């Protein structure tokens, strides 16, 4: 009989101990801890506006968190949960709150992207689709924070190089600002026609075709203008004194002279074709590759960013710019990229090859890269005191054991 009672006592003790958890998050004897339970892992927890960590495994334990006044639990795609922390000094040593986040319906979250540019009328496109134009120095687009994100944008206008860059999508009620810079497309030469004394009568034209832009054209020693985009039209009067000779000259090239065709009749154009050759230096007949130099000026808002042309490292941005001298007669570069850790890399097509002595600007704006995850707070895993429900169960088991042992003694 005694053996049966002993076995019953052991059984009751084992049942009571089975209800005791082996580990908990709050350390034994800890005071002032706040446990935040949440149905969404990865949600960020803030106490009195200060970030404390993220929910992991359904909860987050925060040391000294019970003394805070307010909490906020937030995650993109969900409505924020906020509330007060009602800590009473001298009350419970630790507090526990449970928060349930509600997922937002698709398209309900709103943010804005504002593009600032000093060229009014410039078109703004996102992912290749035009969304509007710059007006008053800016353009603002409202976007859904839960929809398909934009990754690239471009700003373009006639007479300017198109600017392209990457986009970081805004969070709910946030505005992301972009600052593209449009650079004018340089004009290599302009046509200047020297004033001609009116003689009377109708007019015709000599049209000079030349392989060197900027070359000066003269008729009978009188300057008439320069070659632009391969041609120059010189107006002449059909009833005035006829020009007989021409010359075309350019620094670094041998001057070409010749006899003009007969004076064009009224409304007629006569073509004159000229090919300039580089001036001879020693025995060389043409300049070697790399003899002519032009410059790319890469402007960037982030010093220390590295610049590469066609994947080849060129240098870093210093004081907002990197000047890179290149050969005008070598193989041209086709692409550029600007990168720095913590920022989204910007890549694009080269805006042409610089002519000798020319500087071509490449404006780049780097945007901070979106964080891949929020920092986490390590959760302690030491033993904690028993919650009061388990304490009551254990006491009940112990009381039962005492009664059983007492009854056993009476029956012995």
C-alpha positions as CSV (number, residue, x, y, z in Angstrom):
1,X,0.0,0.0,0.0
2,X,2.8,2.4,0.9
3,X,4.5,1.7,-2.5
4,X,1.3,2.7,-4.3
5,X,1.0,6.0,-2.4
6,X,4.7,6.8,-3.1
7,X,4.2,6.2,-6.8
8,X,1.1,8.4,-6.8
9,X,3.1,11.2,-5.1
10,X,5.9,11.0,-7.6
11,X,3.3,11.1,-10.5
12,X,1.7,14.2,-9.1
13,X,5.1,15.9,-8.8
14,X,6.0,15.1,-12.4
15,X,2.6,16.5,-13.6
16,X,3.2,19.7,-11.8
17,X,6.8,20.1,-13.1
18,X,5.6,19.5,-16.7
19,X,3.7,22.8,-16.7
20,X,6.9,24.8,-15.9
21,X,8.7,26.1,-19.0
22,X,12.5,25.5,-19.0
23,X,13.4,28.9,-20.6
24,X,11.9,32.3,-21.1
25,X,13.1,35.6,-22.5
26,X,13.1,37.8,-19.4
27,X,16.0,36.9,-17.1
28,X,15.3,35.5,-13.6
29,X,14.8,38.4,-11.2
30,X,14.7,40.9,-14.0
31,X,12.7,44.1,-13.4
32,X,11.3,46.7,-15.7
33,X,11.3,44.5,-18.8
34,X,8.6,45.0,-21.5
35,X,7.6,42.1,-23.7
36,X,5.9,43.1,-27.0
37,X,4.0,40.3,-28.7
38,X,3.1,40.8,-32.4
39,X,1.6,38.7,-35.2
40,X,4.1,40.0,-37.8
41,X,7.7,39.1,-37.6
42,X,10.1,41.8,-38.8
43,X,7.8,44.6,-37.5
44,X,9.8,47.5,-36.0
45,X,9.2,48.5,-32.3
46,X,9.6,52.1,-31.1
47,X,9.3,53.3,-27.5
48,X,8.7,57.0,-26.9
49,X,9.8,57.4,-30.6
50,X,13.1,55.6,-30.2
51,X,13.8,52.4,-32.2
52,X,14.2,49.3,-30.0
53,X,14.4,46.3,-32.4
54,X,12.2,44.0,-34.5
55,X,9.7,41.3,-33.7
56,X,11.3,37.8,-34.0
57,X,9.5,34.6,-33.3
58,X,6.4,36.6,-32.4
59,X,7.8,38.8,-29.7
60,X,10.5,41.3,-28.6
61,X,11.8,41.7,-25.0
62,X,13.1,45.2,-24.1
63,X,15.1,45.9,-21.0
64,X,13.9,48.9,-19.1
65,X,11.0,49.2,-21.6
66,X,8.3,49.1,-18.9
67,X,9.2,52.7,-17.9
68,X,8.4,54.1,-21.4
69,X,5.2,56.1,-21.9
70,X,4.2,55.1,-25.5
71,X,4.9,52.4,-28.1
72,X,4.5,52.1,-31.8
73,X,4.8,48.9,-33.9
74,X,5.2,49.4,-37.7
75,X,6.0,47.6,-40.9
76,X,5.5,48.5,-44.6
77,X,2.3,47.2,-45.9
78,X,0.6,47.2,-42.5
79,X,-1.2,49.9,-40.5
80,X,0.8,51.2,-37.6
81,X,-0.2,50.1,-34.0
82,X,0.3,52.6,-31.2
83,X,-0.7,52.9,-27.6
84,X,0.3,53.9,-24.1
85,X,2.3,51.9,-21.6
86,X,0.7,51.9,-18.2
87,X,3.5,51.1,-15.8
88,X,2.7,51.6,-12.1
89,X,5.8,51.9,-9.9
90,X,5.7,49.2,-7.2
91,X,3.3,47.0,-9.3
92,X,4.3,44.2,-11.6
93,X,8.1,43.9,-12.1
94,X,7.6,43.3,-15.8
95,X,5.0,44.2,-18.4
96,X,3.6,42.4,-21.5
97,X,1.6,43.9,-24.3
98,X,0.1,42.2,-27.4
99,X,-0.2,44.0,-30.7
100,X,-2.0,42.8,-33.9
101,X,-1.0,44.5,-37.1
102,X,-3.6,44.7,-39.9
103,X,-2.4,44.4,-43.5
104,X,-3.2,47.3,-45.8
105,X,-5.1,46.5,-49.0
106,X,-3.1,46.7,-52.3
107,X,-2.7,50.3,-53.4
108,X,-3.8,51.9,-50.2
109,X,-0.4,53.2,-49.1
110,X,0.6,56.5,-50.7
111,X,4.0,58.3,-51.0
112,X,5.4,60.9,-53.3
113,X,8.5,61.4,-55.6
114,X,9.5,65.0,-56.3
115,X,11.9,65.7,-59.2
116,X,13.7,69.1,-59.0
117,X,15.1,70.5,-62.2
118,X,15.9,74.0,-63.5
119,X,14.6,73.3,-67.1
120,X,10.9,73.9,-67.2
121,X,9.1,71.8,-69.8
122,X,11.5,68.8,-69.4
123,X,9.7,65.5,-69.6
124,X,9.9,63.2,-66.5
125,X,9.6,59.4,-67.1
126,X,9.6,56.5,-64.6
127,X,10.5,53.0,-65.8
128,X,10.4,54.4,-69.3
129,X,6.8,55.8,-69.1
130,X,6.4,59.6,-69.2
131,X,4.5,60.9,-66.1
132,X,4.6,64.7,-66.5
133,X,6.8,67.7,-67.1
134,X,8.9,70.1,-65.0
135,X,6.9,73.2,-64.1
136,X,8.2,75.9,-61.7
137,X,11.3,73.9,-61.2
138,X,9.8,70.6,-60.0
139,X,7.4,67.8,-60.7
140,X,5.7,65.6,-58.0
141,X,4.3,62.1,-58.6
142,X,2.0,60.3,-56.2
143,X,2.8,56.6,-56.0
144,X,1.4,53.5,-54.2
145,X,3.8,52.1,-51.6
146,X,2.3,48.7,-52.0
147,X,2.1,48.6,-55.8
148,X,4.8,47.7,-58.4
149,X,7.9,49.9,-57.4
150,X,9.7,52.2,-59.8
151,X,13.4,51.5,-60.2
152,X,14.6,54.1,-62.8
153,X,13.7,57.6,-64.0
154,X,14.8,59.9,-66.7
155,X,14.5,63.7,-67.5
156,X,14.7,64.9,-71.1
157,X,14.3,68.1,-73.1
158,X,15.2,69.2,-76.6
159,X,18.8,70.6,-76.7
160,X,19.9,68.8,-73.5
161,X,21.5,65.4,-72.8
162,X,18.9,63.0,-71.2
163,X,19.5,62.4,-67.5
164,X,18.9,58.9,-66.1
165,X,19.1,57.7,-62.6
166,X,17.7,55.2,-60.0
167,X,14.7,55.6,-57.7
168,X,14.2,54.6,-54.1
169,X,10.5,54.2,-53.5
170,X,9.0,56.2,-50.6
171,X,7.4,54.7,-47.5
172,X,3.9,55.6,-46.5
173,X,3.4,59.4,-46.3
174,X,7.1,60.0,-47.2
175,X,8.4,62.1,-50.1
176,X,11.6,61.1,-51.9
177,X,13.4,64.0,-53.6
178,X,15.5,63.7,-56.8
179,X,17.8,66.3,-58.2
180,X,18.8,65.6,-61.8
181,X,20.9,68.1,-63.7
182,X,20.3,68.6,-67.4
183,X,23.4,69.6,-69.4
184,X,23.1,71.5,-72.7
185,X,24.3,69.7,-75.8
186,X,27.3,71.8,-77.0
187,X,27.2,73.4,-80.4
188,X,30.6,72.8,-82.0
189,X,30.5,75.8,-84.4
190,X,28.2,78.5,-85.6
191,X,27.8,79.9,-89.1
192,X,28.8,83.5,-89.4
193,X,28.2,85.3,-92.7
194,X,30.2,88.4,-93.1
195,X,28.2,91.4,-94.2
196,X,28.3,91.9,-98.0
197,X,28.1,95.3,-99.6
198,X,24.9,95.4,-101.7
199,X,25.7,95.7,-105.3
200,X,22.2,95.1,-106.6
201,X,20.6,92.3,-108.5
202,X,19.7,88.8,-107.7
203,X,21.7,86.3,-105.4
204,X,23.0,82.8,-105.6
205,X,25.2,80.7,-103.3
206,X,28.5,78.9,-103.1
207,X,28.0,75.9,-100.7
208,X,31.3,74.8,-99.2
209,X,31.6,71.2,-98.0
210,X,34.5,70.5,-95.6
211,X,35.6,67.7,-93.3
212,X,36.6,70.0,-90.5
213,X,34.1,72.0,-88.5
214,X,35.3,75.5,-87.5
215,X,37.4,75.9,-90.6
216,X,37.4,79.5,-91.9
217,X,36.3,80.3,-95.5
218,X,37.5,83.3,-97.5
219,X,36.7,84.5,-101.0
220,X,39.4,86.6,-102.7
221,X,40.9,87.0,-99.2
222,X,37.7,88.3,-97.6
223,X,36.5,86.2,-94.6
224,X,33.0,84.8,-95.1
225,X,32.4,82.4,-92.2
226,X,33.2,79.0,-90.7
227,X,32.2,75.5,-91.5
228,X,29.4,74.2,-89.3
229,X,28.0,70.7,-89.5
230,X,30.2,70.1,-92.5
231,X,29.0,73.1,-94.7
232,X,28.9,76.8,-95.1
233,X,26.6,78.7,-97.6
234,X,28.1,82.0,-98.9
235,X,25.7,84.3,-100.6
236,X,26.9,86.2,-103.7
237,X,25.3,88.7,-106.1
238,X,24.8,87.6,-109.7
239,X,25.2,91.2,-111.1
240,X,28.1,92.3,-109.0
241,X,31.8,91.8,-109.3
242,X,32.6,88.1,-109.4
243,X,34.8,86.3,-106.8
244,X,37.5,84.2,-108.4
245,X,39.4,82.4,-105.6
246,X,38.7,80.8,-102.3
247,X,40.7,79.5,-99.3
248,X,39.8,77.3,-96.3
249,X,42.0,77.3,-93.2
250,X,42.1,75.8,-89.7
251,X,44.8,75.7,-87.1
252,X,46.7,72.4,-87.2
253,X,45.7,71.8,-90.9
254,X,47.2,72.7,-94.2
255,X,45.3,75.6,-95.9
256,X,43.5,74.6,-99.1
257,X,43.1,77.3,-101.8
258,X,41.5,77.1,-105.3
259,X,39.6,78.7,-108.1
260,X,35.9,79.2,-107.7
261,X,33.4,77.9,-110.2
262,X,31.7,80.6,-112.3
263,X,29.3,82.9,-110.4
264,X,25.9,81.1,-109.7
265,X,22.9,82.5,-111.4
266,X,19.8,83.8,-109.5
267,X,18.6,81.2,-107.0
268,X,21.3,78.8,-108.0
269,X,23.7,77.0,-105.6
270,X,27.2,75.8,-106.7
271,X,29.0,73.2,-104.5
272,X,32.7,73.5,-103.6
273,X,34.3,70.4,-101.9
274,X,37.3,70.8,-99.7
275,X,39.3,68.3,-97.7
276,X,41.7,69.6,-95.1
277,X,44.7,67.4,-94.1
278,X,46.5,67.7,-90.7
279,X,49.6,69.8,-91.0
280,X,52.7,67.7,-91.4
281,X,55.1,67.4,-88.4
282,X,58.4,65.8,-89.4
283,X,57.7,62.7,-91.3
284,X,54.2,62.1,-89.9
285,X,51.3,62.7,-92.2
286,X,48.5,62.2,-89.6
287,X,48.5,62.7,-85.8
288,X,49.0,59.5,-83.8
289,X,46.1,58.0,-81.8
290,X,45.8,60.0,-78.6
291,X,47.3,63.2,-79.8
292,X,44.1,65.1,-79.5
293,X,42.7,65.5,-75.9
294,X,39.2,66.2,-74.7
295,X,37.8,66.0,-71.2
296,X,34.8,64.4,-69.4
297,X,33.7,66.2,-66.2
298,X,31.7,63.9,-64.0
299,X,29.8,65.9,-61.4
300,X,28.4,64.0,-58.3
301,X,26.8,64.9,-55.0
302,X,28.8,62.3,-53.1
303,X,32.6,62.8,-52.6
304,X,34.6,59.6,-52.7
305,X,32.3,57.9,-55.2
306,X,34.2,55.8,-57.8
307,X,33.9,56.5,-61.5
308,X,34.3,53.8,-64.2
309,X,34.1,54.1,-68.0
310,X,33.2,50.8,-69.8
311,X,33.8,49.0,-66.5
312,X,37.4,50.5,-66.2
313,X,38.1,52.4,-63.0
314,X,39.0,56.1,-63.7
315,X,39.1,57.7,-60.2
316,X,36.9,59.1,-57.4
317,X,34.8,62.2,-57.0
318,X,36.6,65.0,-55.1
319,X,35.0,68.4,-54.3
320,X,32.0,67.3,-56.3
321,X,33.7,66.5,-59.6
322,X,36.2,64.2,-61.4
323,X,37.9,65.4,-64.6
324,X,39.0,62.6,-66.9
325,X,41.1,63.5,-70.0
326,X,40.6,61.2,-73.0
327,X,41.9,60.8,-76.5
328,X,39.8,62.3,-79.2
329,X,41.2,59.9,-81.8
330,X,41.2,56.8,-79.7
331,X,38.4,54.2,-79.2
332,X,35.5,56.1,-77.6
333,X,33.9,55.0,-74.3
334,X,30.3,54.0,-74.5
335,X,29.1,53.7,-70.9
336,X,29.8,55.2,-67.4
337,X,29.0,54.2,-63.9
338,X,29.3,55.9,-60.5
339,X,29.2,53.9,-57.3
340,X,29.8,54.1,-53.5
341,X,29.0,51.8,-50.7
342,X,25.6,52.7,-49.1
343,X,24.3,54.3,-52.3
344,X,22.5,53.0,-55.4
345,X,24.9,52.8,-58.4
346,X,24.1,55.1,-61.3
347,X,25.0,54.0,-64.9
348,X,24.3,55.5,-68.3
349,X,25.5,56.0,-71.9
350,X,28.3,58.4,-72.6
351,X,27.0,61.7,-74.1
352,X,29.3,61.6,-77.1
353,X,33.1,61.9,-77.6
354,X,34.7,65.2,-76.7
355,X,36.4,67.2,-79.5
356,X,39.9,68.5,-78.9
357,X,39.9,71.0,-76.1
358,X,36.2,70.3,-75.3
359,X,34.7,69.4,-71.9
360,X,31.6,67.3,-71.8
361,X,29.7,67.3,-68.5
362,X,28.2,64.2,-67.0
363,X,26.0,65.1,-64.0
364,X,25.2,62.2,-61.5
365,X,23.1,62.2,-58.4
366,X,23.6,59.2,-56.0
367,X,20.7,58.3,-53.8
368,X,21.1,56.4,-50.5
369,X,20.4,52.6,-51.0
370,X,17.3,51.2,-49.2
371,X,18.3,49.2,-46.1
372,X,17.9,45.5,-46.6
373,X,16.7,45.0,-43.1
374,X,16.3,46.9,-39.8
375,X,18.9,46.3,-37.0
376,X,17.9,43.7,-34.5
377,X,18.1,43.5,-30.8
378,X,19.5,40.4,-29.2
379,X,16.9,38.7,-27.0
380,X,18.2,37.2,-23.7
381,X,17.4,33.5,-23.1
382,X,17.9,33.0,-19.4
383,X,15.5,31.4,-17.0
384,X,12.7,33.5,-15.5
385,X,10.4,33.3,-12.5
386,X,7.2,31.2,-12.9
387,X,4.1,33.1,-14.2
388,X,1.4,33.2,-11.5
389,X,-0.9,30.6,-13.2
390,X,1.9,28.0,-13.1
391,X,2.8,28.9,-9.6
392,X,-0.8,28.2,-8.5
393,X,-0.8,24.9,-10.3
394,X,2.5,23.9,-8.6
395,X,1.1,24.8,-5.2
396,X,-2.0,22.8,-5.8
397,X,0.1,19.8,-6.7
398,X,2.2,20.2,-3.6
399,X,-0.9,20.5,-1.4
400,X,-2.3,17.3,-3.0
401,X,0.9,15.5,-2.2
402,X,0.7,16.6,1.4
403,X,-2.9,15.3,1.7
404,X,-2.0,12.0,0.1
405,X,0.9,11.4,2.4
406,X,-1.2,12.3,5.4
407,X,-3.9,9.8,4.3
408,X,-1.2,7.2,3.8
409,X,0.1,7.5,7.3
410,X,-3.5,7.0,8.7
411,X,-3.8,3.8,6.7
412,X,-0.5,2.4,7.7
